[in-house]
Amino acid sequence: MTMARIVSFFVVFFTSVLVAYFLYFKPEEDLPIYQPSQLNPALVDPSAMRAEDHRILDFELVNQIGDTVTLTDVEGQILVVDFFFSRCATICPLMTQNLQRIHDRLDPQMPVRILSHSVTPQADSVVVLNRYAEKHGAKPELWWFLTGEKKEIYKLARQSYFSCLDEGDGGFQDFVHTENIVLVDEKGRLRGFYDGTDSKAMSQLFNDLQFLLKKKGDKS
C-alpha cells in the first residue's frame, strides 16, 4: 500500500468516526436548569437557597385587560419575565422595546407568554397598563402587563425569579429596578437570565426561546 493510500485510508476512517460520534454519541445540547444555589447569593432569599428542584411560585395578579390571572393560566407555557414600571425613563423603555421585537416575531398560537410585572402597581392601574400595552402593540394572547399587590410582585421578583437583589420587604420605601429578564420553561424551571438592555443578550434569549419551543414540540 502506498503512502498516499495509507493517508487516504486514515482520513476516511477518522472522518467516519467523527460522523458516528456526532450522530450517535454526542450529548444532546440543552439549556441549563438553574437552581438557587447556582445563582449569585445576593439574588437569592436564604429560605430558597437549599431548594433542589425550584419551580416558580403561584401568583394572583391582574393583566392589562382586567383579567385576574394565576400560575394555572400559564400552565404548560414558556415564559419570558421582566419587571418594569410605565413611568420609567431609563432602562424600562429599552427593555420593553427589546421585548416588543421578540413579541413581534412570535405567533399568538405558540405556547409562549411574556409577563411584565409593574414594580409600581399603585401607579400602574389596569387602565395605565392597557394604554402602555397598546402603545407597544402587545397582543394579550402573547404579552401580559401585570399589576397587583406590591408585596406579592416583589416576592415573585426575589423568591420566584431571582431577578433582583434580595433586599427589602416590599414595603412603601422598597423599590425594585432590574434589567434582568428571565426565561422559564413549561415546567416552571429557570432556564436563562438576560440583560434586557443588551441587544446581543436579547438575541440569545430569542434563540434559547426557539430552542425550548422546538424541544417542547418534539416531545408533544
C-alpha positions as CSV (number, residue, x, y, z in Angstrom):
1,M,0.0,0.0,0.0
2,T,1.4,3.4,-1.0
3,M,1.8,6.3,1.4
4,A,-1.0,8.2,-0.4
5,R,-3.4,5.3,0.1
6,I,-2.4,4.9,3.8
7,V,-3.1,8.6,4.4
8,S,-6.4,8.4,2.4
9,F,-7.4,5.4,4.5
10,F,-6.9,7.1,7.8
11,V,-8.6,10.3,6.6
12,V,-11.7,8.3,5.7
13,F,-11.5,6.3,8.9
14,F,-11.3,9.3,11.2
15,T,-13.9,11.1,9.3
16,S,-16.3,8.2,9.7
17,V,-15.5,8.1,13.5
18,L,-16.3,11.8,13.8
19,V,-19.5,11.5,11.9
20,A,-20.6,8.5,14.0
21,Y,-19.8,10.4,17.2
22,F,-21.8,13.4,16.3
23,L,-24.7,11.3,15.1
24,Y,-24.9,8.8,17.9
25,F,-22.7,9.7,20.9
26,K,-22.6,13.4,21.2
27,P,-24.8,14.5,24.2
28,E,-27.9,16.5,23.1
29,E,-27.4,20.2,23.5
30,D,-29.6,21.7,26.2
31,L,-30.1,24.8,28.3
32,P,-29.1,24.7,32.0
33,I,-31.7,24.3,34.7
34,Y,-30.8,26.9,37.3
35,Q,-31.2,26.1,41.0
36,P,-30.9,28.8,43.6
37,S,-27.6,27.5,44.9
38,Q,-26.1,28.2,41.4
39,L,-27.0,31.8,41.4
40,N,-25.4,34.9,42.9
41,P,-26.3,34.6,46.6
42,A,-27.1,38.3,46.7
43,L,-30.1,37.5,44.4
44,V,-31.4,34.5,46.4
45,D,-33.6,34.6,49.5
46,P,-31.9,32.4,52.2
47,S,-35.1,30.4,52.5
48,A,-34.8,29.2,48.9
49,M,-31.1,28.6,48.8
50,R,-31.3,24.8,49.5
51,A,-34.0,24.1,47.0
52,E,-33.0,21.3,44.6
53,D,-36.0,21.5,42.2
54,H,-37.0,25.1,42.1
55,R,-40.2,26.0,40.3
56,I,-41.7,29.5,40.0
57,L,-44.3,30.4,42.7
58,D,-48.0,30.7,42.2
59,F,-49.4,34.2,41.9
60,E,-52.6,36.1,41.6
61,L,-52.3,39.3,39.6
62,V,-54.4,41.4,37.1
63,N,-53.4,41.9,33.5
64,Q,-53.9,44.9,31.2
65,I,-57.4,43.8,30.1
66,G,-58.6,43.4,33.7
67,D,-58.4,39.6,34.0
68,T,-57.3,38.1,37.2
69,V,-54.6,35.5,36.3
70,T,-52.7,32.9,38.2
71,L,-50.0,30.3,37.5
72,T,-52.7,27.9,36.3
73,D,-53.4,30.3,33.4
74,V,-49.9,29.9,32.0
75,E,-49.5,26.2,32.8
76,G,-47.5,24.4,30.1
77,Q,-46.3,27.7,28.6
78,I,-42.8,29.0,28.2
79,L,-42.4,32.4,30.0
80,V,-40.3,35.4,29.4
81,V,-40.4,37.5,32.6
82,D,-39.4,41.0,33.5
83,F,-40.1,43.8,36.0
84,F,-40.7,47.4,34.9
85,F,-42.8,50.5,35.5
86,S,-44.7,52.5,33.0
87,R,-43.2,55.9,34.0
88,C,-39.6,54.7,33.9
89,A,-37.4,56.8,31.7
90,T,-34.1,54.8,31.9
91,I,-33.8,51.1,31.3
92,C,-37.5,50.1,31.1
93,P,-38.2,51.7,27.7
94,L,-35.3,49.9,26.1
95,M,-36.3,46.6,27.8
96,T,-39.8,47.0,26.6
97,Q,-38.7,47.8,23.0
98,N,-36.5,44.7,23.0
99,L,-39.3,42.5,24.3
100,Q,-41.5,44.0,21.6
101,R,-39.1,42.8,18.9
102,I,-39.4,39.3,20.3
103,H,-43.2,39.6,20.6
104,D,-43.5,40.7,17.0
105,R,-41.6,37.5,15.9
106,L,-44.0,35.2,17.8
107,D,-47.3,33.6,16.7
108,P,-50.1,34.0,19.2
109,Q,-50.8,30.3,18.9
110,M,-47.3,29.5,20.3
111,P,-47.2,28.3,23.9
112,V,-45.3,31.4,25.0
113,R,-46.2,34.3,27.3
114,I,-44.3,37.4,28.1
115,L,-45.0,38.6,31.7
116,S,-44.1,42.2,32.5
117,H,-44.7,42.9,36.2
118,S,-45.1,46.5,37.3
119,V,-42.9,47.4,40.3
120,T,-45.1,50.5,41.0
121,P,-48.5,48.8,41.0
122,Q,-50.1,51.7,42.9
123,A,-49.5,53.9,39.9
124,D,-49.8,51.3,37.1
125,S,-53.5,50.6,37.1
126,V,-55.2,48.4,34.6
127,V,-56.1,51.5,32.5
128,V,-52.5,52.7,32.6
129,L,-51.1,49.3,31.6
130,N,-53.7,48.8,28.9
131,R,-52.6,52.1,27.4
132,Y,-48.9,51.1,27.7
133,A,-49.6,47.7,26.1
134,E,-51.4,49.3,23.2
135,K,-48.6,51.7,22.7
136,H,-46.3,48.8,22.2
137,G,-48.7,46.7,20.1
138,A,-48.8,44.0,22.7
139,K,-51.3,41.2,21.9
140,P,-52.8,39.9,25.2
141,E,-52.6,36.4,23.8
142,L,-48.8,36.8,24.0
143,W,-47.9,39.5,26.4
144,W,-49.4,40.5,29.8
145,F,-48.6,43.6,31.7
146,L,-49.4,42.8,35.3
147,T,-50.3,44.7,38.4
148,G,-51.5,43.7,41.9
149,E,-50.2,43.7,45.5
150,K,-46.8,45.2,45.7
151,K,-45.6,42.7,48.3
152,E,-46.6,39.8,46.1
153,I,-44.9,41.3,43.0
154,Y,-41.7,41.9,45.0
155,K,-41.8,38.4,46.4
156,L,-42.0,37.0,42.9
157,A,-39.0,39.1,41.8
158,R,-36.9,37.9,44.8
159,Q,-38.1,34.4,45.6
160,S,-39.5,33.1,42.4
161,Y,-37.5,34.5,39.5
162,F,-34.4,35.8,41.5
163,S,-34.2,38.7,39.1
164,C,-33.1,41.4,41.6
165,L,-31.1,41.8,44.8
166,D,-32.6,40.1,47.8
167,E,-33.1,43.3,49.9
168,G,-36.2,44.9,51.1
169,D,-39.6,43.8,52.3
170,G,-42.0,45.1,49.6
171,G,-43.0,48.0,51.8
172,F,-43.6,51.6,50.9
173,Q,-39.9,52.6,50.6
174,D,-38.8,49.4,48.9
175,F,-38.1,49.6,45.1
176,V,-37.0,47.0,42.6
177,H,-35.3,48.2,39.4
178,T,-33.6,45.5,37.4
179,E,-32.6,44.9,33.8
180,N,-32.8,41.1,34.2
181,I,-35.1,39.2,32.0
182,V,-35.8,35.5,32.9
183,L,-36.6,32.6,30.7
184,V,-38.8,29.9,32.3
185,D,-39.7,26.6,30.7
186,E,-43.1,24.9,30.5
187,K,-42.4,23.1,33.8
188,G,-41.8,26.4,35.7
189,R,-38.0,25.9,35.8
190,L,-35.5,28.8,35.4
191,R,-33.6,28.3,32.1
192,G,-31.8,31.6,31.4
193,F,-31.1,35.2,32.6
194,Y,-30.5,38.0,30.2
195,D,-29.7,41.7,30.2
196,G,-32.8,43.3,28.7
197,T,-30.9,46.4,27.7
198,D,-28.4,44.4,25.6
199,S,-29.2,43.6,22.0
200,K,-26.9,40.6,21.9
201,A,-28.3,39.2,25.1
202,M,-31.8,39.6,23.7
203,S,-30.9,37.8,20.5
204,Q,-29.6,34.9,22.7
205,L,-32.9,35.0,24.6
206,F,-34.8,34.6,21.4
207,N,-32.6,31.7,20.2
208,D,-33.0,30.0,23.6
209,L,-36.7,30.5,23.4
210,Q,-36.8,28.9,20.0
211,F,-34.8,26.0,21.3
212,L,-37.3,25.4,24.1
213,L,-40.2,25.7,21.7
214,K,-38.6,23.1,19.4
215,K,-37.8,20.8,22.3
216,K,-41.4,21.1,23.6
217,G,-42.7,20.4,20.1
218,D,-40.6,17.3,19.7
219,K,-42.0,15.9,22.9
220,S,-45.6,16.5,22.0
